[in-house]
Amino acid sequence: MKILIVNPGSTSTKMGLYENGGLTFDKTLRHSTSELVPFAKVGEQYDFRMNVILAELAAQGISTDGLAAVVGMGGLLAPLAGGTYIVNDVMRDDLASGKYGEHASNLGGLIARAIADKQGIPSYIVDPVVVDEMDEISRISGHPAIERRSIFHALNQKAIARKFCSEHGKKYYESRLIVVHMGGGISCSLHVNGKAIDTNNALDGDGSFTPERSGSLPVGDLAALCFGGKVTHDEVKKMITGKGGVTAYMGTNSMLDLENNALAGDEKSLLIMNAMALQISKDIAQMAASACGDVEAILLTGGIAHGKPITDEITRRIGFIAPVHVYAGEDELTALAEGAHRVLTGYEEVRIYVG
């Protein structure tokens, strides 16, 4: 069973071929600024991205004949439950129009559908960032004008949760886990019986600060800043996502530089690194409260999890809640392929997107 995987990012396109339980080919195609500048909107990059994918397949001697399916990274869609979704006409139209937002990942489902249709095979997406399985009580923010939203690293979180369960003789759909994805964005979620019933909006203003995001800020001071006449709306948005967090404090978004400087004795670097660990630990403790303390394990994943000083500090602070397991990095290509494989082999039922 061969599955082609397509994962478009903002400045790159990752692709791979999955067969016999693993990747037999994977490649990251980098796109320069000059290549992307001609496109005013992400959707306009469709032909460009498709052509580089097909050219790479040809260069590698990989034929689309004999594929069982094509799976793409899920984009910005209407909120939906976790799982593997067939790219139907409703999803294709929502992704193409950018109805729920513009993002490079929207191209994943579109390209997968086009390649699959030519072969007469199904196309899928798996656990996009808009997965929403939150309990109603977790949506309450404190004011009815604003509802807490579920935007998190669903694909990697659920893949790591399944991996942990497989390694420990458990079933994901019968487990109670806290999973933290720590990368450019940081999301912390409580997974109960296969659903992320509580999580944070990891995109724009909830939870720990990150390498480039400010996370939860004191709302009174933020309101004063917004209406103080010294910053524009666009500047505030950049402060929240893009120029916040470690970047704002240290002038760099490199966690490796932060860690190395901290280990070399730089007091400010150590303070900021430990402050991030503290805020992540507080997020975990909040999820433990949502679980009434009934947590089997805490899983730390994502690129930042490569840093032992920060994972050790988090473990020191919250190890009393449950055993902590570190799964550094992420493997989105494999996670996408495994989602399609579960449906193709009948382990899971395919889900239908209704918009």
C-alpha positions as CSV (number, residue, x, y, z in Angstrom):
1,M,0.0,0.0,0.0
2,K,1.6,3.2,-1.2
3,I,0.5,6.7,0.1
4,L,1.7,10.0,-1.3
5,I,2.0,12.8,1.3
6,V,1.9,16.5,0.6
7,N,2.6,19.1,3.3
8,P,2.8,22.7,2.1
9,G,4.3,25.3,4.6
10,S,4.7,29.0,4.3
11,T,8.2,28.8,2.6
12,S,8.5,25.1,1.8
13,T,6.7,22.0,0.6
14,K,7.4,18.7,2.3
15,M,6.5,15.5,0.5
16,G,6.9,11.9,1.0
17,L,6.0,8.3,0.0
18,Y,4.8,5.9,2.6
19,E,4.8,2.1,2.1
20,N,5.3,-1.0,4.2
21,G,4.8,0.9,7.5
22,G,7.3,3.8,6.9
23,L,8.6,6.5,4.7
24,T,10.6,5.3,1.7
25,F,11.0,8.8,0.4
26,D,10.8,12.3,1.9
27,K,12.0,15.6,0.7
28,T,11.6,19.3,1.7
29,L,11.4,21.7,-1.2
30,R,12.4,25.2,-0.2
31,H,10.8,28.2,-1.8
32,S,12.7,31.5,-2.0
33,T,11.1,34.9,-1.4
34,S,11.6,35.7,-5.1
35,E,9.6,32.6,-6.1
36,L,6.7,33.5,-3.8
37,V,6.6,37.3,-4.2
38,P,4.5,37.2,-7.5
39,F,1.6,35.6,-5.6
40,A,-0.6,38.1,-3.7
41,K,-2.6,35.3,-2.0
42,V,-1.7,31.8,-0.9
43,G,-4.3,30.3,-3.1
44,E,-2.5,31.7,-6.2
45,Q,0.5,29.5,-5.4
46,Y,-1.5,26.4,-6.3
47,D,0.0,25.9,-9.8
48,F,3.5,26.7,-8.7
49,R,3.4,24.2,-5.8
50,M,1.8,21.5,-7.9
51,N,4.4,21.9,-10.6
52,V,7.4,21.6,-8.2
53,I,5.8,18.5,-6.6
54,L,5.3,16.8,-9.9
55,A,8.7,17.8,-11.1
56,E,10.3,16.2,-7.9
57,L,8.3,13.0,-8.3
58,A,9.5,12.8,-11.9
59,A,13.1,13.5,-10.9
60,Q,12.9,10.7,-8.3
61,G,11.3,8.3,-10.7
62,I,8.2,8.0,-8.6
63,S,5.0,7.3,-10.5
64,T,1.5,8.2,-9.2
65,D,0.3,4.9,-10.7
66,G,-0.4,2.3,-8.1
67,L,-1.0,4.7,-5.2
68,A,-3.7,3.8,-2.7
69,A,-4.3,7.4,-1.7
70,V,-2.9,10.9,-1.5
71,V,-3.0,12.7,1.8
72,G,-2.4,16.4,2.4
73,M,-1.9,18.7,5.4
74,G,-5.2,20.0,6.6
75,G,-5.9,23.7,6.3
76,L,-8.1,26.3,7.8
77,L,-11.7,24.9,7.8
78,A,-14.8,25.0,9.9
79,P,-14.2,23.5,13.4
80,L,-14.3,19.7,13.2
81,A,-13.7,16.6,15.3
82,G,-10.3,14.8,15.0
83,G,-9.8,12.1,12.5
84,T,-9.1,11.5,8.8
85,Y,-11.4,13.3,6.3
86,I,-11.9,12.6,2.7
87,V,-11.4,15.8,0.6
88,N,-14.9,16.2,-0.8
89,D,-16.3,19.0,-2.9
90,V,-17.4,21.1,0.2
91,M,-13.9,20.9,1.7
92,R,-12.2,21.6,-1.7
93,D,-14.4,24.7,-2.2
94,D,-13.7,26.0,1.4
95,L,-10.0,25.5,1.0
96,A,-9.9,27.1,-2.4
97,S,-11.9,30.2,-1.4
98,G,-10.0,30.7,1.9
99,K,-13.4,30.9,3.6
100,Y,-12.0,30.3,7.0
101,G,-8.6,32.0,6.4
102,E,-5.6,32.0,4.2
103,H,-2.7,29.6,5.0
104,A,-0.3,27.5,2.9
105,S,-1.7,24.4,4.5
106,N,-4.9,25.0,2.6
107,L,-3.0,23.9,-0.5
108,G,-2.4,20.4,1.0
109,G,-6.0,19.2,0.5
110,L,-6.3,20.9,-2.9
111,I,-3.2,19.3,-4.3
112,A,-3.9,15.9,-2.8
113,R,-7.4,16.0,-4.3
114,A,-6.1,16.9,-7.8
115,I,-3.5,14.2,-7.9
116,A,-5.8,11.6,-6.5
117,D,-8.7,12.4,-8.9
118,K,-6.4,11.7,-11.9
119,Q,-5.7,8.3,-10.5
120,G,-9.3,7.5,-9.4
121,I,-8.2,7.1,-5.7
122,P,-9.3,8.9,-2.5
123,S,-7.6,12.0,-1.1
124,Y,-7.5,12.8,2.6
125,I,-6.5,15.3,5.3
126,V,-5.8,14.3,8.9
127,D,-6.3,16.2,12.2
128,P,-6.0,19.9,11.0
129,V,-5.3,22.7,13.4
130,V,-9.0,23.5,13.6
131,V,-9.8,20.2,15.4
132,D,-12.4,21.2,18.0
133,E,-13.4,18.6,20.6
134,M,-13.6,21.0,23.6
135,D,-16.1,20.5,26.4
136,E,-18.6,23.3,26.7
137,I,-17.3,24.3,30.1
138,S,-13.8,24.8,28.7
139,R,-15.1,27.3,26.1
140,I,-16.2,29.8,28.8
141,S,-13.8,32.7,28.8
142,G,-15.2,35.1,31.4
143,H,-17.3,37.3,29.0
144,P,-19.9,36.1,26.5
145,A,-18.5,38.4,23.8
146,I,-15.4,36.2,23.6
147,E,-15.3,32.4,23.5
148,R,-12.2,30.3,24.1
149,R,-11.2,28.6,20.8
150,S,-9.5,25.4,20.0
151,I,-6.6,26.0,17.7
152,F,-3.7,23.6,18.4
153,H,-1.2,21.2,17.0
154,A,-3.7,18.5,16.6
155,L,-1.8,16.3,14.1
156,N,1.4,16.0,16.1
157,Q,-0.3,15.9,19.5
158,K,-2.6,13.0,18.5
159,A,0.2,11.2,16.7
160,I,2.4,11.4,19.8
161,A,-0.5,10.3,22.1
162,R,-1.1,7.3,19.9
163,K,2.7,6.5,19.9
164,F,2.9,6.6,23.7
165,C,-0.2,4.4,24.0
166,S,1.3,1.9,21.5
167,E,4.6,1.8,23.4
168,H,2.8,1.3,26.8
169,G,0.1,-1.2,25.8
170,K,-2.7,1.3,26.1
171,K,-5.4,2.5,23.8
172,Y,-5.6,6.1,22.8
173,Y,-9.4,6.0,23.0
174,E,-9.2,4.8,26.6
175,S,-6.5,7.1,27.9
176,R,-6.2,10.3,29.9
177,L,-3.1,12.3,28.8
178,I,-1.8,15.8,28.8
179,V,0.2,16.6,25.6
180,V,2.3,19.7,25.0
181,H,3.6,20.6,21.6
182,M,6.5,23.1,22.0
183,G,7.6,24.8,18.8
184,G,7.1,28.1,17.1
185,G,3.7,27.8,18.7
186,I,3.0,26.1,22.0
187,S,-0.2,24.2,22.6
188,C,-1.2,22.3,25.8
189,S,-4.2,19.9,25.6
190,L,-6.0,17.4,27.8
191,H,-6.8,14.2,25.8
192,V,-9.5,12.1,27.3
193,N,-10.7,8.9,25.6
194,G,-9.4,10.1,22.2
195,K,-10.6,13.7,22.3
196,A,-8.8,16.9,23.2
197,I,-11.5,18.1,25.6
198,D,-9.5,21.2,26.7
199,T,-6.8,23.1,24.9
200,N,-5.5,26.6,24.3
201,N,-5.6,28.9,21.2
202,A,-2.0,28.4,20.4
203,L,-2.1,30.9,17.5
204,D,-2.8,34.3,18.9
205,G,-2.9,34.8,22.6
206,D,-3.5,31.9,24.9
207,G,-1.1,30.0,27.1
208,S,2.7,30.2,27.4
209,F,4.8,32.6,25.4
210,T,6.8,31.0,22.6
211,P,9.9,31.9,20.5
212,E,7.8,34.5,18.6
213,R,4.4,34.7,20.4
214,S,3.4,36.6,23.5
215,G,0.9,34.1,24.8
216,S,-1.5,35.2,27.5
217,L,-0.9,38.8,28.4
218,P,-2.4,40.9,31.3
219,V,-5.6,42.0,29.6
220,G,-5.9,45.4,31.3
221,D,-2.4,46.4,30.3
222,L,-3.0,45.1,26.8
223,A,-6.2,47.1,26.5
224,A,-4.4,50.2,27.7
225,L,-1.7,49.6,25.1
226,C,-4.2,49.1,22.3
227,F,-6.1,52.3,23.0
228,G,-3.1,54.4,24.2
229,G,-2.6,55.8,20.7
230,K,1.1,54.7,20.5
231,V,0.7,51.5,18.5
232,T,-1.4,50.5,15.5
233,H,-3.7,47.4,15.3
234,D,-1.2,45.8,13.0
235,E,1.7,46.5,15.4
236,V,-0.3,44.9,18.3
237,K,-1.0,41.8,16.1
238,K,2.7,41.5,15.4
239,M,3.5,41.9,19.1
240,I,1.1,39.0,19.9
241,T,2.2,36.7,17.0
242,G,5.5,37.3,15.2
243,K,7.5,39.7,17.4
244,G,6.6,38.6,20.9
245,G,7.9,36.0,23.3
246,V,11.6,35.2,23.2
247,T,12.1,37.5,20.2
248,A,10.8,40.5,22.1
249,Y,12.9,39.7,25.2
250,M,16.2,38.5,23.5
251,G,16.1,39.7,19.9
252,T,16.2,36.2,18.6
253,N,13.7,33.4,18.1
254,S,16.4,30.7,18.4
255,M,15.8,28.4,21.4
256,L,19.2,26.8,20.8
257,D,20.9,30.2,21.2
258,L,18.8,30.9,24.3
259,E,19.8,27.6,25.8
260,N,23.4,27.9,25.0
261,N,23.6,31.4,26.4
262,A,21.9,30.3,29.5
263,L,24.3,27.4,30.0
264,A,27.2,29.8,29.4
265,G,26.1,31.8,32.4
266,D,24.0,34.6,30.8
267,E,21.5,35.5,33.6
268,K,18.8,37.0,31.4
269,S,18.8,34.0,29.0
270,L,18.4,31.7,32.0
271,L,15.6,33.8,33.3
272,I,13.6,33.8,30.1
273,M,14.2,30.1,29.5
274,N,13.0,29.2,33.0
275,A,10.1,31.7,32.7
276,M,8.9,29.8,29.6
277,A,9.3,26.5,31.5
278,L,7.2,28.0,34.3
279,Q,4.4,29.2,32.0
280,I,4.3,25.8,30.2
281,S,4.1,24.1,33.6
282,K,1.2,26.3,34.7
283,D,-0.6,25.4,31.4
284,I,-0.1,21.7,32.3
285,A,-1.4,22.3,35.8
286,Q,-4.5,23.9,34.4
287,M,-5.1,20.8,32.2
288,A,-4.6,18.6,35.3
289,A,-7.3,20.6,37.0
290,S,-9.6,20.0,34.0
291,A,-8.9,16.3,34.5
292,C,-9.6,16.5,38.2
293,G,-6.0,15.2,38.7
294,D,-6.7,11.9,36.9
295,V,-3.8,12.0,34.4
296,E,-1.9,8.9,33.2
297,A,1.0,10.7,31.6
298,I,2.3,14.1,30.4
299,L,3.9,14.1,27.0
300,L,6.3,16.8,25.8
301,T,6.9,17.0,22.1
302,G,7.9,19.5,19.3
303,G,11.2,21.0,18.4
304,I,11.8,22.8,21.8
305,A,11.6,19.3,23.5
306,H,15.1,18.7,22.1
307,G,16.3,21.1,24.8
308,K,17.0,19.0,27.9
309,P,17.4,22.0,30.3
310,I,13.8,23.2,29.6
311,T,12.3,19.7,29.6
312,D,14.1,19.0,32.9
313,E,12.8,22.2,34.4
314,I,9.2,21.5,33.3
315,T,9.5,17.9,34.7
316,R,10.8,19.3,38.0
317,R,7.8,21.5,38.3
318,I,5.0,19.2,37.3
319,G,6.3,15.7,37.7
320,F,4.1,15.4,40.8
321,I,1.1,15.3,38.5
322,A,2.0,12.3,36.4
323,P,5.0,10.6,34.8
324,V,6.6,12.9,32.1
325,H,7.7,11.5,28.7
326,V,9.7,13.4,26.1
327,Y,9.1,12.9,22.4
328,A,11.4,15.5,20.8
329,G,10.6,16.8,17.3
330,E,7.7,15.9,15.1
331,D,7.1,13.8,12.0
332,E,4.1,15.3,10.3
333,L,4.6,13.2,7.1
334,T,4.4,9.9,8.9
335,A,1.4,11.2,11.0
336,L,-0.5,12.2,7.9
337,A,0.2,8.8,6.2
338,E,-0.8,6.8,9.3
339,G,-4.1,8.7,9.4
340,A,-4.8,7.7,5.8
341,H,-3.6,4.2,6.5
342,R,-6.0,3.7,9.5
343,V,-8.9,4.5,7.2
344,L,-7.7,2.4,4.2
345,T,-7.2,-0.6,6.4
346,G,-10.6,-0.2,8.2
347,Y,-9.1,0.6,11.6
348,E,-11.0,3.9,11.6
349,E,-14.0,5.2,9.6
350,V,-13.4,8.0,7.3
351,R,-15.0,11.3,8.3
352,I,-17.1,13.6,6.1
353,Y,-16.6,17.3,6.1
354,V,-19.8,19.3,6.0
355,G,-18.5,22.9,6.5
